[in-house]
Amino acid sequence: MTDLGLGRRRQAEIYVGALSGARHGVPVDPARLEQAARRRISREAFAYIAGGAGLEGTMRANRDAFDRLRIVPRVLRDVSTRDTSLELFGRRLPGPFLLAPIGVLEMAHREADLAVARAAAAKGVPMIFSNQASVPMERCAEAMGASARWFQLYWSTSNDLVESLVGRAEACGCEAIVVTLDTTLLGWRTRDLDLAYLPFLRGKGIAQYTSDPVFRRLVDQADEEPTQRSRPTFAGLSALFQLTRAYPGTFRANIRSPRPRRAVRRFLEIYSRTSLTWEDLPFLRERTKLPILLKGVLHPEDARRAVEAGVEGLVVSNHGGRQIDGGIATVDALSAVVEAVDGKVPILLDSGVRGGADAFKAVALGATAVLIGRPYAYGLAVAGERGVHDVLENFLADFDLTMGLAGCASIDEISAESLAATS
């Protein structure tokens, strides 16, 4: 419940703060935020975070789909007090937002996932720990205290590793498992390919693995590396240096050990299973009592089948346009998924969300909440924990103001009647 409201308080903080000399260092405008992040990080980091698959048509489609929807405000309604909160899996959230899992956050900021965890906890916004995190889930959970967190699972070719990761997630207080289904193969990401840069080869983004006892056992069981006969290059030596520094333990011990290189090879061999089918889901259900959500569902028939399989939620997602070029926009897929599910489980949406008005549109179409992705990674790049905190403040404020200006005093009043579509 709000008094002045989240939006008015945030506006006052920015405007009045400027009069007292306070600098607002994190841009509010999404395009300027992205530009500011680009100036702060390496070209490889920006390509990895900002890029999409192929010609990046799916990324554009995500935005175009939001832009085709128009909000139709209602007037002469009392919106002096607005309630932006909602309940999701027993948690009361301040607004319809969660932080999407983003891997390799060390490319954006040295504190990586820890900075994001602290900012999310401060705002009461759930963070979905990435399977490809730069910091082990236990450290992030400790930083979040009692705040809500979930865990994203990439289903490995090793079921023992899957079981271990899920068990760790449950033990460190995660409240849901989000199985990402759209990345059994790595998409054709042209920006990364042009730079010939894959962060995992340098030991980045594999902290959940190197901190896992099952994965370490699998590393020890790996075959010996083939003898390196090619002449060393500067790029190769640089990659080896980064890999050695990234692996747990001292640099001196790691540089003499084959384990860091074996760990990367083992990760690449087992990180995702292309043979995953509906028949595999009972394995996960038998190993956790946590709610299971499937992420990457875009077809209504898949949504129906997921509900029949007993999952507790869906995330309508095209991985931010990073996997398939020319794919359907998530907002265009949402209504059919909502109809297929018929209110049986909550539906979340990500990909292309750039502000509170986008969240309003998604909720109007039947989504329970949305996942924020690239914007918080850009905030992290610009100003670390404070940058993520500011991005969350801005999304919550924008949603509050949009809701009030549209004539809605609570999320329950947002409906399809709040929207009109343009051709």
C-alpha positions as CSV (number, residue, x, y, z in Angstrom):
1,M,0.0,0.0,0.0
2,T,1.3,3.5,-0.8
3,D,0.9,7.0,0.6
4,L,2.3,9.4,-1.9
5,G,3.0,6.4,-3.9
6,L,6.2,4.7,-5.1
7,G,6.2,6.9,-8.2
8,R,5.8,10.3,-6.6
9,R,8.4,9.5,-3.9
10,R,10.9,8.4,-6.6
11,Q,10.2,11.6,-8.6
12,A,10.7,13.7,-5.5
13,E,13.9,12.0,-4.7
14,I,15.3,12.8,-8.1
15,Y,14.0,16.3,-8.5
16,V,14.5,17.6,-5.0
17,G,17.8,15.8,-4.7
18,A,19.1,17.7,-7.6
19,L,18.4,21.0,-5.8
20,S,20.7,19.9,-2.9
21,G,23.4,18.9,-5.3
22,A,22.8,15.2,-5.3
23,R,23.9,13.6,-8.6
24,H,21.6,11.0,-10.2
25,G,24.3,8.9,-11.9
26,V,22.2,6.1,-13.3
27,P,20.2,7.1,-16.3
28,V,16.5,6.6,-16.1
29,D,15.9,6.4,-19.9
30,P,16.5,2.8,-21.0
31,A,18.5,3.8,-24.1
32,R,20.8,6.1,-22.2
33,L,21.2,3.4,-19.5
34,E,22.4,1.0,-22.2
35,Q,24.8,3.6,-23.7
36,A,26.2,4.3,-20.2
37,A,26.8,0.6,-19.6
38,R,28.5,0.3,-23.0
39,R,31.0,2.9,-22.0
40,R,31.8,1.2,-18.7
41,I,32.5,-2.4,-19.8
42,S,34.6,-4.2,-22.4
43,R,33.3,-4.7,-25.9
44,E,33.2,-8.5,-25.3
45,A,31.1,-7.9,-22.2
46,F,28.7,-5.6,-23.9
47,A,28.3,-7.9,-26.9
48,Y,27.5,-10.8,-24.6
49,I,24.9,-8.9,-22.6
50,A,23.3,-6.8,-25.3
51,G,23.5,-9.1,-28.2
52,G,20.9,-11.4,-29.7
53,A,20.7,-14.3,-32.2
54,G,21.3,-13.8,-35.9
55,L,20.0,-10.5,-37.2
56,E,18.5,-9.8,-33.8
57,G,15.0,-9.8,-35.3
58,T,13.5,-11.4,-32.2
59,M,14.9,-8.7,-30.0
60,R,13.2,-6.1,-32.2
61,A,10.0,-8.1,-32.3
62,N,9.9,-8.1,-28.5
63,R,9.9,-4.3,-28.4
64,D,7.6,-3.9,-31.4
65,A,5.0,-6.1,-29.7
66,F,5.0,-4.0,-26.6
67,D,4.8,-0.8,-28.7
68,R,1.7,-2.1,-30.6
69,L,-0.2,-2.3,-27.4
70,R,-1.7,1.0,-26.2
71,I,-3.0,1.7,-22.7
72,V,-6.5,3.1,-22.5
73,P,-6.8,5.2,-19.3
74,R,-10.0,5.4,-17.3
75,V,-10.8,8.7,-15.6
76,L,-12.6,10.0,-12.5
77,R,-11.5,7.0,-10.4
78,D,-10.0,7.4,-7.0
79,V,-6.4,6.4,-7.3
80,S,-5.1,8.5,-4.4
81,T,-4.0,5.3,-2.7
82,R,-2.5,2.6,-4.9
83,D,-1.5,-1.0,-4.0
84,T,1.1,-2.3,-6.4
85,S,1.8,-5.5,-4.4
86,L,0.8,-9.0,-5.3
87,E,1.2,-12.5,-3.8
88,L,3.3,-15.2,-5.6
89,F,4.0,-18.6,-4.1
90,G,3.2,-17.3,-0.6
91,R,5.3,-14.2,-0.8
92,R,3.9,-10.7,-0.9
93,L,5.9,-8.7,-3.5
94,P,6.1,-4.9,-3.8
95,G,5.3,-5.1,-7.5
96,P,5.1,-7.5,-10.4
97,F,8.8,-7.8,-10.9
98,L,11.5,-10.4,-10.5
99,L,15.1,-10.3,-11.6
100,A,15.7,-12.7,-14.4
101,P,18.7,-15.1,-14.3
102,I,21.6,-13.5,-16.2
103,G,24.9,-15.4,-16.4
104,V,28.5,-14.2,-16.2
105,L,27.6,-11.0,-14.3
106,E,31.3,-10.6,-13.5
107,M,31.6,-9.2,-17.0
108,A,29.5,-6.2,-15.9
109,H,30.9,-5.6,-12.5
110,R,33.5,-7.2,-10.2
111,E,30.9,-7.8,-7.4
112,A,28.7,-9.6,-10.0
113,D,25.8,-11.6,-8.5
114,L,26.5,-10.4,-4.9
115,A,25.8,-6.8,-5.8
116,V,22.5,-7.8,-7.5
117,A,21.5,-10.0,-4.5
118,R,22.0,-7.2,-2.1
119,A,20.0,-4.7,-4.2
120,A,17.2,-7.2,-4.8
121,A,17.0,-7.9,-1.0
122,A,16.9,-4.2,-0.2
123,K,13.8,-3.7,-2.5
124,G,12.1,-7.0,-1.7
125,V,12.3,-8.1,-5.3
126,P,13.0,-11.9,-5.8
127,M,16.2,-12.7,-7.6
128,I,16.5,-15.8,-9.7
129,F,20.0,-17.1,-9.3
130,S,21.6,-18.0,-12.6
131,N,22.8,-21.5,-13.3
132,Q,25.7,-19.6,-15.0
133,A,26.5,-17.4,-12.1
134,S,29.8,-15.8,-11.2
135,V,29.2,-16.3,-7.5
136,P,28.0,-19.5,-5.9
137,M,24.3,-19.5,-4.8
138,E,25.2,-20.0,-1.1
139,R,27.1,-16.7,-1.0
140,C,24.3,-14.8,-2.7
141,A,21.7,-16.4,-0.4
142,E,23.7,-15.3,2.7
143,A,23.8,-11.8,1.3
144,M,20.0,-11.8,0.9
145,G,19.0,-12.9,4.4
146,A,15.3,-13.8,4.4
147,S,14.5,-12.2,1.0
148,A,13.0,-14.3,-1.7
149,R,15.2,-16.1,-4.2
150,W,14.7,-18.8,-6.9
151,F,17.1,-20.9,-8.8
152,Q,17.4,-21.3,-12.6
153,L,18.3,-24.8,-13.7
154,Y,20.0,-25.7,-17.0
155,W,19.4,-29.5,-17.1
156,S,22.8,-31.1,-17.4
157,T,23.6,-34.4,-19.1
158,S,24.5,-35.5,-15.6
159,N,21.4,-36.2,-13.5
160,D,23.7,-36.5,-10.5
161,L,24.7,-32.9,-11.1
162,V,21.1,-31.8,-11.6
163,E,20.2,-33.4,-8.3
164,S,23.1,-31.8,-6.5
165,L,22.3,-28.3,-7.9
166,V,18.6,-28.6,-6.9
167,G,19.5,-29.9,-3.5
168,R,21.9,-27.0,-2.9
169,A,19.2,-24.5,-4.1
170,E,16.7,-25.9,-1.6
171,A,19.2,-25.9,1.2
172,C,20.2,-22.3,0.7
173,G,16.6,-21.1,0.8
174,C,15.5,-20.9,-2.8
175,E,11.8,-20.9,-3.1
176,A,11.3,-22.2,-6.7
177,I,13.2,-24.0,-9.5
178,V,13.0,-22.4,-12.9
179,V,13.9,-24.9,-15.6
180,T,15.2,-23.1,-18.7
181,L,14.2,-25.1,-21.8
182,D,15.2,-22.8,-24.7
183,T,19.0,-23.2,-24.3
184,T,19.7,-26.8,-24.9
185,L,21.9,-25.5,-27.7
186,L,23.6,-22.1,-27.8
187,G,22.0,-19.7,-30.3
188,W,23.8,-18.2,-33.3
189,R,25.0,-15.0,-31.5
190,T,26.7,-13.0,-34.1
191,R,28.2,-10.3,-31.9
192,D,30.0,-13.0,-29.8
193,L,31.0,-14.9,-32.9
194,D,32.6,-11.8,-34.5
195,L,34.7,-11.3,-31.4
196,A,35.3,-15.1,-31.1
197,Y,34.6,-14.7,-27.4
198,L,32.9,-17.2,-25.2
199,P,33.3,-16.3,-21.5
200,F,33.0,-19.9,-20.2
201,L,36.3,-20.8,-22.0
202,R,37.9,-18.4,-19.7
203,G,36.4,-19.9,-16.6
204,K,33.7,-17.1,-16.2
205,G,30.2,-17.9,-15.3
206,I,30.7,-21.4,-14.0
207,A,30.8,-20.7,-10.2
208,Q,27.8,-22.9,-9.6
209,Y,29.7,-25.8,-11.1
210,T,33.2,-25.3,-9.6
211,S,31.5,-25.0,-6.1
212,D,29.6,-28.2,-6.6
213,P,30.9,-31.5,-5.2
214,V,29.4,-33.6,-7.9
215,F,30.9,-31.4,-10.7
216,R,34.3,-31.5,-9.0
217,R,34.1,-35.3,-8.9
218,L,33.2,-35.3,-12.6
219,V,36.2,-33.1,-13.3
220,D,38.5,-35.6,-11.5
221,Q,37.0,-38.4,-13.6
222,A,37.6,-36.5,-16.9
223,D,40.1,-37.9,-19.4
224,E,43.5,-36.4,-19.6
225,E,43.8,-33.4,-21.9
226,P,45.3,-34.0,-25.4
227,T,48.8,-32.9,-25.7
228,Q,49.0,-29.2,-26.8
229,R,51.3,-29.1,-29.8
230,S,50.3,-25.8,-31.3
231,R,52.5,-22.8,-30.7
232,P,51.3,-20.6,-27.8
233,T,49.7,-17.3,-28.8
234,F,49.0,-14.2,-26.8
235,A,45.3,-14.8,-27.0
236,G,45.7,-18.3,-25.8
237,L,48.0,-17.3,-22.9
238,S,45.6,-14.6,-21.9
239,A,42.7,-17.0,-21.9
240,L,44.7,-19.4,-19.7
241,F,45.6,-16.6,-17.3
242,Q,42.0,-15.6,-16.9
243,L,40.9,-19.2,-16.5
244,T,43.5,-19.9,-13.8
245,R,42.5,-16.8,-11.9
246,A,38.8,-17.6,-12.1
247,Y,39.1,-21.2,-10.7
248,P,38.8,-21.6,-7.0
249,G,42.1,-21.8,-5.2
250,T,45.4,-19.9,-5.4
251,F,46.8,-18.8,-8.8
252,R,50.0,-20.6,-8.0
253,A,48.4,-23.9,-7.4
254,N,46.0,-23.5,-10.4
255,I,48.7,-22.7,-12.9
256,R,50.4,-26.0,-12.1
257,S,47.2,-28.0,-12.1
258,P,45.2,-29.3,-15.1
259,R,42.0,-29.0,-13.1
260,P,40.9,-25.5,-14.3
261,R,41.2,-26.5,-17.9
262,R,39.5,-29.9,-17.2
263,A,36.7,-28.0,-15.5
264,V,36.0,-25.9,-18.5
265,R,36.1,-28.9,-20.9
266,R,33.8,-30.8,-18.6
267,F,31.4,-27.9,-18.3
268,L,31.2,-27.6,-22.1
269,E,30.5,-31.4,-22.3
270,I,27.7,-31.6,-19.8
271,Y,26.1,-28.2,-19.2
272,S,22.9,-28.8,-21.2
273,R,21.0,-31.8,-22.5
274,T,19.6,-31.7,-26.0
275,S,17.7,-35.0,-25.5
276,L,15.5,-33.5,-22.7
277,T,11.8,-34.5,-23.0
278,W,8.6,-34.3,-21.0
279,E,9.4,-37.8,-19.7
280,D,12.4,-36.3,-17.7
281,L,10.2,-34.0,-15.6
282,P,9.2,-36.6,-13.0
283,F,12.9,-37.0,-12.1
284,L,13.0,-33.4,-10.9
285,R,9.6,-33.6,-9.3
286,E,10.8,-36.6,-7.2
287,R,13.8,-34.6,-6.0
288,T,12.4,-31.4,-4.8
289,K,9.3,-30.1,-2.9
290,L,9.8,-26.6,-4.4
291,P,7.5,-25.2,-7.0
292,I,8.8,-26.0,-10.5
293,L,8.4,-23.4,-13.3
294,L,9.2,-24.0,-17.0
295,K,10.9,-21.1,-18.7
296,G,10.8,-20.7,-22.5
297,V,7.2,-21.8,-23.1
298,L,5.7,-20.0,-26.1
299,H,3.2,-22.5,-27.6
300,P,-0.2,-23.0,-26.0
301,E,0.0,-26.7,-26.4
302,D,3.3,-26.8,-24.5
303,A,1.6,-24.7,-21.8
304,R,-1.3,-27.1,-21.5
305,R,1.0,-30.1,-21.4
306,A,3.1,-28.4,-18.7
307,V,0.1,-27.9,-16.5
308,E,-0.9,-31.6,-17.0
309,A,2.6,-32.6,-16.0
310,G,2.1,-30.8,-12.7
311,V,4.4,-27.9,-12.9
312,E,3.5,-24.9,-10.8
313,G,4.3,-22.0,-13.1
314,L,5.4,-20.9,-16.6
315,V,7.7,-18.2,-17.9
316,V,6.8,-17.0,-21.4
317,S,10.2,-16.2,-22.7
318,N,12.4,-16.3,-25.8
319,H,15.6,-15.7,-23.8
320,G,15.7,-12.0,-24.6
321,G,16.0,-12.9,-28.4
322,R,19.3,-14.6,-27.8
323,Q,18.4,-18.1,-29.0
324,I,16.3,-18.0,-32.2
325,D,16.3,-15.2,-34.8
326,G,12.9,-14.5,-36.2
327,G,11.1,-16.0,-33.2
328,I,7.7,-14.9,-31.9
329,A,7.7,-12.0,-29.4
330,T,6.8,-13.0,-25.9
331,V,3.9,-10.5,-25.7
332,D,2.4,-11.9,-28.9
333,A,2.6,-15.4,-27.4
334,L,1.2,-14.5,-24.0
335,S,-2.5,-14.4,-24.6
336,A,-2.7,-17.9,-26.1
337,V,-0.6,-19.3,-23.2
338,V,-2.9,-17.6,-20.7
339,E,-6.0,-19.0,-22.4
340,A,-4.4,-22.5,-22.5
341,V,-3.5,-22.4,-18.8
342,D,-6.9,-21.0,-17.7
343,G,-5.7,-19.7,-14.4
344,K,-4.4,-23.0,-13.1
345,V,-0.8,-21.7,-12.5
346,P,0.9,-18.3,-12.5
347,I,2.4,-17.1,-15.8
348,L,5.4,-14.8,-15.8
349,L,6.9,-13.1,-18.9
350,D,10.3,-11.8,-19.9
351,S,12.1,-10.5,-22.9
352,G,11.9,-6.9,-24.0
353,V,10.6,-5.5,-20.7
354,R,12.0,-2.0,-20.4
355,G,9.8,-0.2,-18.0
356,G,6.7,-0.2,-15.7
357,A,4.3,0.4,-18.6
358,D,5.5,-2.8,-20.2
359,A,4.7,-4.6,-17.0
360,F,1.3,-3.0,-16.9
361,K,0.6,-4.3,-20.4
362,A,1.8,-7.8,-19.6
363,V,-0.4,-7.9,-16.5
364,A,-3.4,-6.7,-18.5
365,L,-2.9,-9.6,-20.9
366,G,-2.9,-12.1,-18.0
367,A,0.7,-12.3,-16.7
368,T,1.2,-12.5,-13.0
369,A,4.5,-10.7,-13.1
370,V,7.5,-9.9,-15.4
371,L,11.2,-10.6,-15.3
372,I,13.6,-7.7,-15.6
373,G,16.7,-8.7,-17.6
374,R,19.2,-6.5,-19.4
375,P,18.3,-3.2,-17.7
376,Y,19.5,-4.4,-14.3
377,A,22.7,-5.8,-15.9
378,Y,23.3,-2.3,-17.4
379,G,22.6,-0.7,-14.0
380,L,25.1,-3.1,-12.5
381,A,27.7,-2.1,-15.1
382,V,27.2,1.6,-14.5
383,A,27.1,1.7,-10.7
384,G,27.3,-1.8,-9.1
385,E,24.8,-2.5,-6.3
386,R,23.5,1.1,-6.4
387,G,22.9,0.9,-10.1
388,V,20.7,-2.3,-9.7
389,H,18.9,-0.6,-6.8
390,D,18.1,2.5,-8.9
391,V,16.8,0.4,-11.8
392,L,14.5,-1.5,-9.5
393,E,13.3,1.8,-7.9
394,N,12.6,3.2,-11.4
395,F,10.6,0.1,-12.6
396,L,8.5,0.1,-9.4
397,A,7.9,3.9,-9.6
398,D,7.0,3.7,-13.3
399,F,4.6,0.9,-12.7
400,D,2.9,2.7,-9.8
401,L,2.4,5.9,-11.9
402,T,1.2,4.0,-15.0
403,M,-1.3,2.1,-12.9
404,G,-2.6,5.2,-11.3
405,L,-2.8,7.2,-14.5
406,A,-4.6,4.4,-16.2
407,G,-7.3,4.6,-13.4
408,C,-6.3,1.4,-11.5
409,A,-5.9,1.5,-7.8
410,S,-4.6,-2.1,-7.5
411,I,-3.1,-4.8,-9.8
412,D,-6.5,-6.6,-9.5
413,E,-8.1,-3.8,-11.5
414,I,-5.8,-4.2,-14.5
415,S,-7.4,-6.1,-17.3
416,A,-7.5,-6.6,-21.0
417,E,-10.0,-3.7,-21.1
418,S,-7.1,-1.4,-20.2
419,L,-5.5,-2.0,-23.6
420,A,-6.0,-1.4,-27.3
421,A,-4.0,-2.9,-30.0
422,T,-2.7,-1.0,-33.0
423,S,-1.8,-2.6,-36.4
